[in-house]
């Protein structure tokens, strides 16, 4: 009974984070089509997450994977716009990004029962480390002359990379070749993004 209540709490927390980030996205995004698309994706993800069924054993099959990545993208998009559009203090935004990432990572990993395979100290250390890394990347990208959408996408890639490594570690599948493979794929994705944006960057 206690586990069921905790699982329900984690789902409600996850839904709250998603709806909060979606609200911010609606406020700053100018395209109505993109707003509607984001809303539809969130609703589909929430419906899928509420369905009963066994949790999958890896991130690629997780019912909560798309929702977590969507939550990070919408949240980061909103937080960058708080800085650029209304001059919100950056140190407060950094605290908010830390909270966003740790809450999203905690609920996603907990709902997929990753916490049951690790001691509490290691599990919370992973969560804290994720928050610190993404926050540092967020701050670094703040000074780069690229648009908010691309910055948000880069942070989603970083978040996904770390989540995947945690899953591989928990399932005892973490190998050097897999780490190198993920890093190469992500590097290629980011390289293509920067290559496409390079002509548009200010000289």
N, C-alpha and C positions, 0 to 999 in steps of 0.2 A: 504494500500500500504506500509506504514511504517513497519507494522508487518511482511509483506511478505518479505521485504528487510532484516529485522533483522533475520528472520528465515533462509533465504538464507545465510546470513553472518555466522550464527551459524553452518550451515551445512558445509560451506567451511572451517571454523575454525576447526571443528571436523575432516574433511577429511585431513587437513594439519597436525594435531597432529598425526593421524593414519599413514599417509605416512612417517612422520618424525621418529616415533618410529619403523616402519617396516624397514626403511633404516638402522637404528642402529642395529636392530636384524639381518639383513642380513650380516652386517659387522662382528659381533661377533659370530654368530652361525656357528658351523662347519658342521652340517649335512645339506646337500642339500635337503633331503626329508622333514625335519622339516621347512626349509626355504620356500619351495614350499607350504607346508600345511598352514603355517601362511599367506602367500600371498593369497592363495585361500580363506581362511576364511575372510580376510580383504576385498577382492573384493566382496564376497557374501554379507557381511554386508553392504558395501557401496551401492550396488545395491538395497538391501532391504530398506535401509534408504531413498533412492531417490524416492521410489514408493509413490504415493499419497495415502492418507488414513487418517483416524482419528487417533490421538494419543491415545494410550491406557491409562487407568487410574491408572495402577500400574506398578511397576518396573519389575515384573515377565513377563509381557506381552509387555514391551516396545520394540520397534524396535531397539532402540539404546543401549539396555542393553549389548548384547554380544560385540558390538563394543567398549563400554566404558571399559569393563573388559579386552578385548584384548589389547586395547590401554595402559592400566595401566601395564599389564604383559609385553608387548614388551618394553615399556618405562623403567620400573624398571630393566628389564634384561639388557638393554643397559647401564643404568646408573651405575649399579653394576660393569659391565665389564669395564666401563671407569676408575673406581677406581682400580680394581684388575689387569687389563691388561696393562694400560698405566699410572698408578699412577696419575690420575687426582685428583686435590685438592678436598677433601671431602666436604669442605664448599661450593664450587661452585656446586657440585653435589646435595647437599641438597637444594640449591636454585632452581636447575633445577627440582628436584622431586616435590618441592612445586608448581612450575609453571605447571608441567605436571598434577598433581592431581587437582589443582584448575581449570585449563582450561577444563579438561575432565569432571569434576563434573558440572561446569557451563554450558557447551554446552549440556550435557545430560539432566540435569534437566530443562534447559530453553527450549529445543526442545520438552520435554514432558510437557511443560507449568506448571511446578511446581512453577515457579517464580510468576505466576499470582495468586496463592493462598496464597502467603506470602507477607509481606511488604518487601521492598528492603533491609532494615536494617537486618531483620531476615534472608532473603535469602542469602545475602552476608556473614553474620556471619556464617551460616552453611557451606558455601563454604570454608571460611577461616579456620574454625575448622577442616574440613575434611583434608585440606592441612597440617595443623599442626600435626594432629594425625598420618597420614600416614608417614610424614617426620620423626617423632619421632620413629615410628616403624622401618622405613628404617634404621635409625642410629643404633638402638638397634640390628637389625639383622646383621648389618655390622660386628659386633664382634663375631658372632656365627659361629662355624666351620661346616657349611653346604653349599651345593652347591648353585649356583646362581639361578638355576631353582626353587628350593624349597623356597628360600627367596622371589622370585618374586611371587610365588603362594600364600604364606602367606599374602603378601601385597594385592593381589587381593581379598583374603577372607576378610581382614580388610576393604578394600574399599567397597566391596559389602555389608558388614554388615551395615556400616554407611549409605550408599545410601538407603538401605531397610528401616532402621529406619526413615530416613527423609520422604520417601514415606508414611510410615504408619502414621507418625505425620501429614503430610499434608492432608491425607484422613481421619483424625480423627479415625484411627484404631489402634493407638498405645496403647497397653495394656501390663501389666506386664507379663502375660503368654506368649504373643507373643515375647516379648523381651527375656524372659528366654529361649523360644524354639529356637530362632535364635542363642543365645549364646551357648546353649548346642550343637546344630548341628555343629556350627563352631569349638567349642572346640574339639568335637569328630574327626572332619576332621583333625585338626592340630595334635591331639594326635596320630592318625593313621600314619600321615606323619612322626612325630618324632620317633614313635616306629619302623617304617620300616627303618629309617636312623640311629638309635642308634648304631647298631653294626659297622657301617662304620665311626663313629665319632672318632677322635683322642683321645687317653687316656692321 
